Amino acid sequence: MPRPQETAIKRTGGAALLLGALGIVFGDIGTSPLYALQAVFAEDNGAIKPVESDVYGVISLVVWSITLVVSIKFVTFVMRADNDGEGGIMALVALIRRANLQHPKFSAALVMLGLFGVALFYGDGMITPAISVLSAVEGIEVAAPELKDVILPATLGVLAGLFLIQRHGTHAIGRLFGPVMVLWFGALAAGGIARLVESPDILRALSPHYALLFFVDHPLVAFISLGAVVLTVTGAEALYADMGHFGRPPISRAWFFVVFPALTLNYMGQGSLILSDAEAISSPFYLLFPDWARIPMIALATAATLIASQAVISGAFSVTRQAVQLGFLPRVVIRHTSETEIGQVYVPVINWSLFAAVVVLVLGFGSSAKLATAYGVAVTGTLLIDSILFLVVVRFLWHKPRWMVAAGIAGFVTVDLLFLSANLTKIHHGGWFPLAVGALVFIVLSTWDRGREDVTSAREEAEGPLAEFIERMHRRVPPIPRLQGTGVYLNPSAETTPIALRVAAERIRAIPELAVIVTVITTNSPHVPDAQRVTFDHLGYEDDGFSHFTLRFGFMDVPDVPGTLARARTRQRGLPTDFNPYHATYFLSHITIGDDRRDGMPRWRKRLFLVMARNAASPADYFRLPPERVVALGSRVSI
């Protein structure tokens, strides 16, 4: 079966996908030149001077960091680890689950590590819009210093507009992303080329030996500089995470033929400018362009940073949906903003949480240079986790030799550890923020995962075996009264009795004429083909009104229960011909959770789980059930 991106390439064409990839995938890393070198030469980063040895060393570090981390690590190797065409850290978690490691504790630890990487991604999602838009608007100070006081209000206004439009979807303006980013990368390259034509000596920094000399001559200064150099590879994770939308070939081509050359030329141009004018370290990006071009570049940079921010926000929505599907978050309200694109979703609670955090960051840090100190920790943490999980997949799923894994550790993990170590020195300067966000999100993810397992265990004990219940109903004398109509009972397990059905039989003492039990399973694959989505079982008795459907959805699929049942009924035998899932009554098992058990999770985590459970979105909305046909019957379980 062809992978999703292969089908997309055949249908859409490589050129269109390449243009789309430029618009969506590379916004974050493409806007790094706005602030990266400025952060490297900032006074707080140490004794890095605008002299030839330091500038050549820094530019060499930048070029080879991008080469090693993005070109070699992600584009050449990590992007090969796809989960049915999907990429990103959640795909690596799913692949590790699929590997069935012999040591359950080791597998669980790796999943938890992946969850922490997801948690850091949310920290990145808060910082990226703040630093990107703020760095673009700061160009006002270069073009018109008297308007300096306008920067923060203008930044907040632009960001407010960005978050306000999320509920309307971005499919309309998304068509402009590709052309705008083509113009942006063209401007990056043009600015760099113009400077290199004037002073080409900086081209010598392409040699890696300048980076080595920098470390030999100034080991401490070079090590500290890595904390800011890593800002040049922010967004590398996006190349991998967005692979499912465009496929590996378009992303690779866009990177090697457009983005990588444009970034390299621009960073070298900025380096050349700093060598000729030490004052340029205050804003090397905007000062790279002539006076007449600065206002247009501010407008273009603002558009590019909005695109970068949009990609991160959309990524946060997508990751949230995947986490809900895989059981790491409670159900939340997820709205689809496009009738044709399944991946375009809007999650209100995530949108406004991100906006609140972004406002706090902009007002709290006040400048992109100060925000840069907080940025690197989240980026390097995610890069390191990606490397570790990827090498586990290489060894245990692909069964590659140990020497290959050892080479990966030496080449990837060592570099990531260097970057992370350099950024840990900036924790007290703001690096604590993404770590604190990551820790909080990780606590939420892991608490829900653990609590869900405890509730499932307690629930299964209360439900009892389904086969035993059906047998008892079949042998009951006199038979239990049957009410006219069809009742659909959603139940997480195919082996146990839905609590709502048990309550109806034992307390109401009547059940529907046709009782259809539905179990929804979310797989570790992003999508499940229609032919494999539905399994039917008449539960041993074809004429007693009981039947069971198992519906399988990928973690990127929309779990539309009535729609799936409607499509399946024409292909299934054993059901009455008049069975219509849109006319059935849906019975939900309402569980009241108590925390009176003394074992299990600590009391504070139980309370956190209870708060999340009580605020979870209705399963009727999540499973697309007709609200006027939903009835809840419940019981109480303890964790």
C-alpha positions as CSV (number, residue, x, y, z in Angstrom):
1,M,0.0,0.0,0.0
2,P,1.5,3.4,-0.9
3,R,2.3,5.8,1.9
4,P,0.3,9.0,2.3
5,Q,3.1,11.3,1.1
6,E,3.8,9.1,-2.0
7,T,0.1,9.3,-3.0
8,A,0.2,13.1,-2.4
9,I,3.3,13.5,-4.6
10,K,1.6,11.7,-7.4
11,R,-1.6,13.6,-7.1
12,T,-0.2,17.1,-6.4
13,G,3.1,17.2,-8.0
14,G,6.6,17.7,-6.6
15,A,6.8,21.4,-7.4
16,A,3.6,22.2,-5.5
17,L,4.6,20.1,-2.5
18,L,8.0,21.8,-2.5
19,L,6.4,25.2,-2.5
20,G,4.0,24.1,0.3
21,A,7.0,22.7,2.3
22,L,8.7,26.1,2.0
23,G,5.7,27.8,3.4
24,I,4.9,25.5,6.3
25,V,8.0,23.5,7.3
26,F,10.8,26.0,7.3
27,G,9.3,29.1,8.9
28,D,11.0,28.5,12.3
29,I,14.5,27.8,11.1
30,G,14.1,30.3,8.3
31,T,13.6,33.2,10.7
32,S,16.5,32.3,13.0
33,P,18.8,34.8,11.2
34,L,16.7,37.6,12.7
35,Y,18.2,37.0,16.2
36,A,20.7,34.1,16.2
37,L,24.0,35.9,15.5
38,Q,22.8,38.9,17.6
39,A,22.4,36.5,20.5
40,V,25.8,35.0,19.9
41,F,27.6,38.3,20.2
42,A,25.4,39.7,23.0
43,E,27.4,40.8,26.1
44,D,25.8,38.3,28.4
45,N,27.1,35.3,26.3
46,G,30.7,35.9,27.3
47,A,33.9,37.3,25.8
48,I,33.0,36.7,22.1
49,K,34.5,39.7,20.2
50,P,33.9,41.0,16.7
51,V,37.4,40.2,15.7
52,E,38.5,37.9,12.8
53,S,39.4,34.8,14.9
54,D,36.1,34.9,16.9
55,V,33.9,35.8,13.9
56,Y,35.4,33.1,11.7
57,G,35.1,30.6,14.5
58,V,31.4,31.5,15.2
59,I,30.4,31.4,11.5
60,S,32.2,28.1,11.0
61,L,30.3,26.8,14.1
62,V,27.0,28.0,12.7
63,V,27.5,26.5,9.2
64,W,28.7,23.1,10.5
65,S,26.0,23.0,13.2
66,I,23.4,23.4,10.6
67,T,25.1,20.9,8.4
68,L,25.5,18.2,11.1
69,V,22.1,18.7,12.9
70,V,19.8,19.4,10.0
71,S,21.4,18.2,6.8
72,I,23.0,15.0,8.1
73,K,21.1,14.1,11.3
74,F,17.5,15.0,10.4
75,V,17.2,15.1,6.6
76,T,19.6,12.2,5.9
77,F,18.9,9.8,8.8
78,V,16.1,10.6,11.2
79,M,13.5,11.3,8.5
80,R,13.8,7.7,7.5
81,A,12.1,6.7,10.8
82,D,8.5,7.4,9.7
83,N,5.4,5.8,11.2
84,D,3.3,5.1,8.0
85,G,4.5,8.4,6.6
86,E,4.1,10.5,9.7
87,G,7.1,12.0,11.5
88,G,7.9,13.8,14.8
89,I,8.5,12.7,18.3
90,M,5.1,11.1,18.7
91,A,5.9,9.0,15.7
92,L,9.1,7.8,17.4
93,V,7.1,7.0,20.5
94,A,4.7,4.9,18.4
95,L,7.6,3.1,16.7
96,I,9.1,2.2,20.1
97,R,5.7,0.8,21.2
98,R,5.6,-1.2,18.0
99,A,9.1,-2.6,18.6
100,N,7.8,-4.6,21.6
101,L,11.0,-4.3,23.6
102,Q,11.7,-7.3,25.9
103,H,12.2,-5.1,29.0
104,P,8.8,-3.4,29.8
105,K,10.4,-0.9,32.2
106,F,12.9,0.2,29.6
107,S,10.1,0.6,27.0
108,A,8.0,2.6,29.5
109,A,11.0,4.8,30.4
110,L,11.5,5.6,26.7
111,V,7.9,6.5,26.3
112,M,8.2,8.8,29.3
113,L,11.3,10.3,27.7
114,G,9.3,10.9,24.5
115,L,6.5,12.5,26.5
116,F,9.0,14.9,28.1
117,G,10.1,15.8,24.6
118,V,6.5,16.5,23.7
119,A,6.3,18.6,26.9
120,L,9.4,20.6,25.8
121,F,7.7,21.1,22.4
122,Y,4.9,23.1,24.1
123,G,7.6,25.3,25.7
124,D,9.0,25.8,22.3
125,G,5.5,26.6,21.0
126,M,5.3,29.4,23.6
127,I,8.7,31.0,22.9
128,T,8.7,30.8,19.1
129,P,5.9,33.3,18.4
130,A,7.2,35.6,21.1
131,I,10.8,35.7,19.9
132,S,10.1,35.6,16.2
133,V,7.5,38.4,16.0
134,L,9.4,40.5,18.6
135,S,12.7,40.2,16.7
136,A,10.9,41.2,13.4
137,V,9.2,44.3,15.0
138,E,12.5,45.3,16.6
139,G,13.6,46.4,13.2
140,I,11.5,49.5,13.8
141,E,14.3,50.7,16.2
142,V,16.9,50.3,13.5
143,A,14.8,52.1,10.9
144,A,13.4,54.8,13.2
145,P,15.0,54.9,16.7
146,E,12.4,57.4,17.9
147,L,9.7,54.8,17.6
148,K,11.4,52.4,20.1
149,D,8.5,52.6,22.6
150,V,6.1,51.2,19.9
151,I,7.8,47.8,19.7
152,L,6.1,46.0,22.6
153,P,2.6,47.3,21.9
154,A,3.0,46.5,18.1
155,T,4.3,43.0,18.9
156,L,1.4,42.3,21.2
157,G,-1.1,43.6,18.7
158,V,0.3,41.4,15.9
159,L,0.3,38.3,18.2
160,A,-3.3,39.0,19.4
161,G,-4.4,39.1,15.8
162,L,-2.6,35.8,15.0
163,F,-4.2,33.9,17.9
164,L,-7.6,35.5,17.2
165,I,-7.8,34.1,13.6
166,Q,-7.0,30.5,14.7
167,R,-10.6,29.7,15.2
168,H,-11.4,30.5,11.6
169,G,-8.8,28.2,10.3
170,T,-5.8,29.1,8.1
171,H,-6.5,27.3,4.9
172,A,-7.2,30.6,3.0
173,I,-4.1,32.5,4.1
174,G,-2.1,29.3,4.0
175,R,-2.0,29.5,0.2
176,L,0.2,32.6,0.6
177,F,2.7,31.0,2.9
178,G,4.8,29.4,0.1
179,P,5.2,32.5,-2.1
180,V,6.0,34.7,0.9
181,M,8.6,32.3,2.2
182,V,10.2,32.0,-1.3
183,L,10.4,35.8,-1.3
184,W,11.9,35.6,2.3
185,F,14.6,33.1,1.4
186,G,15.4,35.1,-1.7
187,A,15.9,38.2,0.4
188,L,18.1,36.3,2.8
189,A,20.3,35.1,0.0
190,A,20.3,38.5,-1.7
191,G,21.4,40.2,1.5
192,G,24.2,37.7,2.0
193,I,25.4,37.8,-1.6
194,A,25.5,41.6,-1.7
195,R,27.8,41.6,1.3
196,L,30.0,38.7,0.1
197,V,30.6,40.4,-3.3
198,E,31.9,43.4,-1.4
199,S,34.0,41.4,1.1
200,P,34.4,37.7,0.2
201,D,37.0,36.9,2.8
202,I,34.4,35.4,5.2
203,L,34.0,32.5,2.7
204,R,37.1,31.0,4.4
205,A,34.9,30.3,7.4
206,L,33.3,27.4,5.5
207,S,36.3,25.4,6.5
208,P,35.6,23.4,9.8
209,H,39.1,24.0,11.0
210,Y,38.1,27.6,12.0
211,A,35.5,26.1,14.4
212,L,38.2,23.7,15.8
213,L,40.7,26.6,16.2
214,F,38.0,28.6,18.0
215,F,37.6,25.8,20.6
216,V,41.4,25.3,20.9
217,D,42.2,29.0,21.4
218,H,39.1,29.9,23.5
219,P,37.6,26.7,24.9
220,L,35.3,28.3,27.5
221,V,34.1,31.1,25.2
222,A,33.5,28.7,22.4
223,F,31.5,26.4,24.7
224,I,29.4,29.3,25.9
225,S,28.8,30.4,22.4
226,L,27.1,27.0,21.6
227,G,24.2,28.1,23.8
228,A,23.4,30.8,21.2
229,V,24.7,29.0,18.1
230,V,22.0,26.3,18.6
231,L,19.4,29.0,17.8
232,T,20.4,28.6,14.2
233,V,18.9,25.1,14.2
234,T,15.6,25.9,15.9
235,G,12.9,24.4,13.8
236,A,14.9,21.3,12.8
237,E,12.2,19.2,14.5
238,A,9.6,20.7,12.2
239,L,11.3,19.1,9.2
240,Y,10.6,15.8,10.7
241,A,7.2,16.5,12.4
242,D,5.7,17.8,9.1
243,M,6.9,15.0,7.0
244,G,3.4,13.5,6.9
245,H,2.0,16.5,5.1
246,F,4.6,16.7,2.3
247,G,6.8,13.6,2.3
248,R,10.5,13.3,2.7
249,P,11.6,14.1,-1.0
250,P,10.0,17.6,-1.2
251,I,11.3,18.6,2.2
252,S,14.8,17.3,1.4
253,R,14.8,19.2,-2.0
254,A,13.5,22.4,-0.5
255,W,16.2,22.2,2.2
256,F,19.2,21.5,0.0
257,F,18.3,23.7,-2.9
258,V,16.6,26.7,-1.3
259,V,16.8,26.9,2.5
260,F,20.3,25.7,3.4
261,P,22.0,27.9,0.7
262,A,20.0,31.0,1.7
263,L,20.7,30.5,5.4
264,T,24.4,29.9,4.8
265,L,24.7,33.0,2.6
266,N,22.9,35.2,5.1
267,Y,24.9,34.1,8.1
268,M,28.1,34.6,6.3
269,G,27.0,38.0,5.1
270,Q,26.2,39.0,8.7
271,G,29.6,37.7,9.8
272,S,31.3,39.8,7.1
273,L,29.3,42.9,8.2
274,I,30.3,42.4,11.9
275,L,34.0,42.1,10.9
276,S,33.8,45.4,9.0
277,D,31.7,47.3,11.6
278,A,31.8,46.1,15.2
279,E,28.7,48.3,16.0
280,A,26.6,46.0,13.7
281,I,26.4,43.3,16.5
282,S,23.4,45.4,17.8
283,S,21.3,44.2,14.8
284,P,23.4,42.4,12.2
285,F,20.4,41.2,10.2
286,Y,18.7,44.5,9.5
287,L,22.0,46.4,9.1
288,L,22.9,43.9,6.4
289,F,20.4,45.7,4.1
290,P,20.6,49.2,2.7
291,D,18.6,52.0,4.3
292,W,15.9,52.0,1.6
293,A,15.3,48.2,2.1
294,R,14.8,48.2,5.9
295,I,11.2,49.1,6.0
296,P,10.2,46.5,3.4
297,M,12.3,44.0,5.2
298,I,10.5,44.7,8.5
299,A,7.2,44.0,6.8
300,L,8.6,40.9,5.1
301,A,10.2,39.7,8.3
302,T,6.9,40.2,10.2
303,A,5.1,38.1,7.6
304,A,7.7,35.4,7.8
305,T,7.7,35.3,11.6
306,L,3.9,35.1,11.6
307,I,4.2,32.1,9.3
308,A,6.8,30.5,11.6
309,S,4.5,31.1,14.5
310,Q,1.5,29.7,12.7
311,A,3.4,26.5,12.0
312,V,4.3,26.1,15.6
313,I,0.7,26.8,16.8
314,S,-0.8,24.4,14.3
315,G,1.8,21.9,15.4
316,A,0.7,22.3,19.0
317,F,-2.9,21.6,17.9
318,S,-1.8,18.5,16.0
319,V,0.3,17.2,18.8
320,T,-2.5,17.7,21.3
321,R,-4.9,15.7,19.1
322,Q,-2.4,12.9,18.8
323,A,-1.8,12.9,22.6
324,V,-5.6,12.7,23.2
325,Q,-5.9,9.8,20.7
326,L,-3.0,7.9,22.2
327,G,-4.4,8.4,25.8
328,F,-1.9,10.9,27.2
329,L,-4.4,13.7,27.6
330,P,-8.1,13.9,28.4
331,R,-10.5,14.6,25.7
332,V,-10.5,18.3,24.8
333,V,-12.7,20.3,22.4
334,I,-11.2,19.9,18.9
335,R,-12.8,21.8,16.1
336,H,-12.1,21.1,12.4
337,T,-11.6,24.3,10.4
338,S,-11.6,22.7,7.0
339,E,-14.0,20.4,5.2
340,T,-11.3,19.0,3.0
341,E,-8.1,18.9,5.1
342,I,-8.4,16.5,8.0
343,G,-5.2,17.9,9.7
344,Q,-6.5,21.4,10.1
345,V,-7.9,21.6,13.6
346,Y,-8.4,24.2,16.3
347,V,-8.0,23.5,20.0
348,P,-9.4,26.4,22.0
349,V,-7.8,25.6,25.4
350,I,-4.3,25.2,23.7
351,N,-4.7,28.4,21.6
352,W,-5.5,30.6,24.6
353,S,-3.1,29.0,26.9
354,L,-0.3,29.6,24.3
355,F,-1.5,33.2,23.9
356,A,-1.4,33.9,27.6
357,A,2.1,32.4,27.9
358,V,3.3,34.4,24.9
359,V,2.1,37.7,26.3
360,V,3.8,36.9,29.6
361,L,7.0,36.2,27.8
362,V,7.0,39.3,25.7
363,L,6.2,41.6,28.6
364,G,8.5,39.7,31.0
365,F,11.6,39.5,28.8
366,G,11.0,42.6,26.7
367,S,13.5,41.9,23.9
368,S,14.4,39.1,21.5
369,A,18.0,39.1,22.9
370,K,16.8,38.3,26.4
371,L,14.2,35.7,25.1
372,A,17.0,34.0,23.2
373,T,18.5,32.9,26.6
374,A,15.4,31.0,27.3
375,Y,15.0,29.5,23.9
376,G,17.9,27.1,23.6
377,V,17.1,24.8,26.5
378,A,13.8,23.6,24.9
379,V,15.4,23.2,21.5
380,T,18.4,21.2,22.7
381,G,16.4,19.0,25.0
382,T,14.1,18.0,22.1
383,L,17.0,17.4,19.8
384,L,18.7,15.1,22.3
385,I,15.5,13.1,22.9
386,D,15.0,12.8,19.2
387,S,18.5,11.3,18.8
388,I,18.0,8.8,21.7
389,L,14.7,7.6,20.5
390,F,15.8,7.4,16.9
391,L,18.9,5.2,17.9
392,V,16.6,2.9,19.9
393,V,14.4,2.5,16.8
394,V,17.6,1.8,14.7
395,R,18.7,-0.9,17.1
396,F,15.5,-2.6,18.3
397,L,13.1,-2.1,15.4
398,W,15.4,-2.1,12.4
399,H,17.9,-4.5,14.0
400,K,21.0,-2.6,12.8
401,P,24.4,-3.6,14.2
402,R,25.7,-2.1,17.4
403,W,28.6,-0.3,15.7
404,M,26.1,1.8,13.7
405,V,24.3,2.8,17.0
406,A,27.7,3.6,18.5
407,A,28.5,5.8,15.6
408,G,25.1,7.6,16.0
409,I,25.9,8.1,19.7
410,A,29.3,9.6,18.9
411,G,27.9,11.8,16.1
412,F,24.5,12.8,17.2
413,V,24.1,12.4,20.9
414,T,27.5,13.9,21.7
415,V,26.7,17.0,19.7
416,D,23.3,17.3,21.3
417,L,24.8,17.0,24.7
418,L,27.3,19.7,24.0
419,F,24.5,22.1,22.9
420,L,22.4,21.1,25.9
421,S,25.3,21.5,28.4
422,A,26.0,25.0,27.0
423,N,22.4,26.0,27.4
424,L,22.2,24.8,31.0
425,T,24.5,27.6,31.9
426,K,21.7,30.0,31.0
427,I,19.0,28.5,33.2
428,H,19.1,31.4,35.7
429,H,18.9,33.9,32.8
430,G,15.5,32.5,31.6
431,G,16.3,29.0,30.6
432,W,14.3,27.9,33.6
433,F,11.1,28.9,31.8
434,P,10.9,26.1,29.1
435,L,12.1,23.6,31.6
436,A,9.3,24.6,34.1
437,V,6.7,24.5,31.3
438,G,8.1,21.1,30.2
439,A,8.0,19.8,33.7
440,L,4.4,20.9,34.2
441,V,3.2,19.5,30.9
442,F,5.1,16.2,31.6
443,I,3.3,15.9,35.0
444,V,0.0,16.4,33.3
445,L,0.7,13.9,30.5
446,S,2.2,11.2,32.8
447,T,-0.5,11.7,35.5
448,W,-3.3,11.3,32.9
449,D,-1.6,8.2,31.5
450,R,-1.2,6.6,34.9
451,G,-4.7,7.6,36.1
452,R,-6.3,6.3,33.0
453,E,-4.7,3.0,33.5
454,D,-5.9,2.9,37.2
455,V,-9.4,3.8,36.1
456,T,-9.4,1.3,33.4
457,S,-8.4,-1.5,35.8
458,A,-11.1,-0.4,38.3
459,R,-13.7,-0.1,35.6
460,E,-13.0,-3.5,34.2
461,E,-13.4,-5.0,37.6
462,A,-16.8,-3.3,38.0
463,E,-18.0,-4.2,34.5
464,G,-17.3,-7.9,34.6
465,P,-16.9,-10.2,31.6
466,L,-19.1,-9.5,28.6
467,A,-19.4,-13.1,27.6
468,E,-20.7,-14.0,31.0
469,F,-23.3,-11.2,30.9
470,I,-24.5,-12.2,27.4
471,E,-24.8,-15.9,28.5
472,R,-26.8,-14.9,31.6
473,M,-29.1,-12.7,29.5
474,H,-29.6,-15.6,27.0
475,R,-30.5,-18.1,29.8
476,R,-32.6,-15.7,31.8
477,V,-36.1,-16.9,32.7
478,P,-38.3,-15.0,32.1
479,P,-36.4,-13.1,29.4
480,I,-35.5,-9.5,30.2
481,P,-37.9,-7.0,28.7
482,R,-36.7,-5.5,25.4
483,L,-37.5,-1.9,24.5
484,Q,-38.2,-1.1,20.9
485,G,-35.3,0.5,19.1
486,T,-31.5,0.3,18.9
487,G,-29.1,1.1,21.7
488,V,-25.4,1.7,21.0
489,Y,-23.1,1.2,24.0
490,L,-19.6,2.6,23.8
491,N,-17.1,0.7,25.9
492,P,-13.3,0.9,25.9
493,S,-12.9,-2.9,26.2
494,A,-14.2,-5.6,23.9
495,E,-14.1,-8.1,26.8
496,T,-16.1,-6.4,29.5
497,T,-19.8,-5.3,29.9
498,P,-20.5,-1.6,29.4
499,I,-21.6,-0.2,32.7
500,A,-24.5,1.6,31.1
501,L,-25.8,-1.8,29.8
502,R,-25.3,-3.5,33.2
503,V,-27.1,-0.6,34.9
504,A,-30.0,-0.9,32.4
505,A,-30.3,-4.7,33.0
506,E,-29.9,-4.6,36.8
507,R,-31.7,-1.4,37.8
508,I,-34.0,-0.4,35.0
509,R,-34.6,-4.1,34.2
510,A,-35.0,-3.5,30.5
511,I,-32.7,-3.2,27.6
512,P,-33.1,-2.2,23.9
513,E,-34.4,-4.6,21.3
514,L,-31.0,-4.4,19.5
515,A,-28.0,-3.7,21.8
516,V,-24.9,-2.8,19.8
517,I,-21.6,-2.6,21.8
518,V,-18.9,-0.5,20.2
519,T,-15.3,-0.5,21.2
520,V,-13.0,2.2,19.7
521,I,-9.3,1.4,19.5
522,T,-6.7,4.0,18.6
523,T,-3.7,2.4,16.9
524,N,-0.1,3.4,16.9
525,S,-0.4,4.2,13.2
526,P,-1.5,7.6,12.1
527,H,-4.3,6.3,9.8
528,V,-6.3,3.1,9.4
529,P,-7.6,2.1,5.9
530,D,-11.4,1.8,5.7
531,A,-11.1,-1.9,4.9
532,Q,-9.4,-2.6,8.2
533,R,-11.4,-0.1,10.3
534,V,-14.4,-2.3,11.4
535,T,-14.6,-5.8,12.9
536,F,-18.1,-7.3,13.6
537,D,-19.0,-10.0,16.1
538,H,-22.5,-11.3,16.9
539,L,-21.3,-12.5,20.3
540,G,-22.2,-16.1,19.8
541,Y,-26.0,-15.6,19.3
542,E,-27.2,-14.2,16.1
543,D,-30.9,-13.9,17.1
544,D,-30.8,-12.5,20.6
545,G,-30.2,-8.8,19.7
546,F,-26.6,-8.5,20.9
547,S,-23.7,-7.6,18.6
548,H,-20.3,-6.0,18.9
549,F,-18.3,-3.7,16.6
550,T,-14.6,-2.9,17.0
551,L,-13.7,0.4,15.3
552,R,-10.0,1.1,14.7
553,F,-8.8,4.6,14.1
554,G,-5.3,6.0,13.6
555,F,-4.1,8.7,16.0
556,M,-4.5,11.2,13.2
557,D,-8.0,10.0,12.2
558,V,-11.3,11.6,13.2
559,P,-13.1,9.1,15.5
560,D,-16.6,9.5,13.8
561,V,-18.5,6.6,15.3
562,P,-21.9,7.1,13.6
563,G,-20.3,7.8,10.3
564,T,-18.1,4.7,10.5
565,L,-21.0,2.5,11.5
566,A,-23.1,3.8,8.7
567,R,-20.5,3.0,6.1
568,A,-19.9,-0.4,7.6
569,R,-23.5,-1.6,8.0
570,T,-23.8,-2.3,4.2
571,R,-20.8,-4.6,4.4
572,Q,-21.7,-6.5,7.7
573,R,-23.9,-9.5,8.0
574,G,-25.9,-10.4,11.1
575,L,-27.4,-7.0,11.7
576,P,-31.1,-6.1,10.9
577,T,-31.4,-4.3,7.6
578,D,-33.1,-1.4,9.3
579,F,-30.2,-0.7,11.7
580,N,-29.4,3.0,11.3
581,P,-26.7,4.5,13.5
582,Y,-28.1,7.9,13.1
583,H,-31.5,6.8,14.5
584,A,-30.1,4.8,17.4
585,T,-29.8,5.9,21.0
586,Y,-26.2,6.1,22.3
587,F,-25.7,5.1,25.9
588,L,-22.6,6.4,27.6
589,S,-21.2,4.8,30.7
590,H,-20.7,7.8,33.1
591,I,-18.0,7.0,35.6
592,T,-17.8,8.9,38.9
593,I,-14.2,8.6,40.1
594,G,-13.3,8.6,43.8
595,D,-9.8,8.9,45.3
596,D,-10.5,6.9,48.5
597,R,-8.1,4.1,47.7
598,R,-4.8,4.4,49.7
599,D,-2.6,2.6,47.2
600,G,-1.6,3.8,43.7
601,M,-0.8,7.4,42.9
602,P,0.1,10.0,45.5
603,R,-3.0,12.0,46.7
604,W,-1.9,15.2,44.9
605,R,-1.7,13.4,41.5
606,K,-5.0,11.8,42.1
607,R,-6.5,15.2,42.7
608,L,-4.9,16.5,39.5
609,F,-6.3,13.5,37.6
610,L,-9.7,14.2,39.0
611,V,-9.6,17.8,37.9
612,M,-8.6,16.8,34.4
613,A,-11.3,14.1,34.2
614,R,-14.0,16.5,35.4
615,N,-13.0,19.0,32.8
616,A,-12.6,16.6,29.9
617,A,-14.7,17.2,26.8
618,S,-17.9,15.2,26.4
619,P,-17.4,11.9,24.6
620,A,-20.5,12.7,22.6
621,D,-18.7,15.5,20.9
622,Y,-15.4,13.6,20.6
623,F,-17.0,10.6,18.9
624,R,-19.3,12.8,16.8
625,L,-22.5,11.4,18.4
626,P,-25.8,13.1,17.7
627,P,-26.3,15.0,21.0
628,E,-30.1,14.6,21.0
629,R,-29.7,10.8,21.1
630,V,-27.2,10.5,23.9
631,V,-28.1,9.0,27.3
632,A,-25.6,8.6,30.2
633,L,-26.0,5.9,32.8
634,G,-23.2,5.5,35.4
635,S,-21.6,4.0,38.4
636,R,-18.7,4.9,40.8
637,V,-15.1,3.5,40.8
638,S,-12.2,4.3,43.0
639,I,-8.5,4.9,42.3
